[in-house]
Amino acid sequence: MKQGLTLYATEMKEFFRHPRALHLVPLLLFAAFMMNWIAHIGPQYPVIIAAIVCGLELQFDNILFRSPNEYFILTVYPIDREILVLAKNLAAITITLFCLAASSAFLFYFSPVESAKREITEVILSFLVVVFPLLHVGNLRSIDNPRPQSGWRVRDFVETLWMGGSLAIALIPYLVFVYVIDFPLLCIVYSAGAGAFWYFTSIPKAVNRLGREQLLS
């Protein structure tokens, strides 16, 4: 437990003082431009969710290499693999929630919609639907396609596009629950099921694959 809390706290501190946090800046500026335009043709939640999730792509898809030296540190000071994956995933959820809250306040300032209550509800429900599938896919991708070097590289741009595609697929259940069935409470049920799958199946699968790939000693 102490290992997990220490790693979780380290993840949180490192994000806010690492240059990768700047990945959000151009995406938020573009999202601010899009908010005024898209309000006239459809819901605004996809703009906010896409900006944050794509901006935090490294938190989901490259959990073993937040920095070039992290892999070395993890091999020198071994940590339980399950605690490693769990702590990093929980930190990703916390950081995403924080960024969603802060960016929503910023982006809705540029929205022509008088009341953002419905849009805020859509942001929350869509986040609940997509977060655990994205963590599942991101854990496996972190092991299969690790990036020791990341930043403003072509590969990072490609991975951001890949993350956008994953997000679009993960949003399909939300669209069905809210716009086809018209029963938004199913989003919460779906999220609970996806969360159970993530904890009981996805994390053990990532841990087993991590052992087979021998990325950590």
Order of alpha helices (4+ residues) and beta strands (2+ residues): alpha-alpha-alpha-alpha-alpha-alpha-alpha-alpha-alpha-alpha-alpha
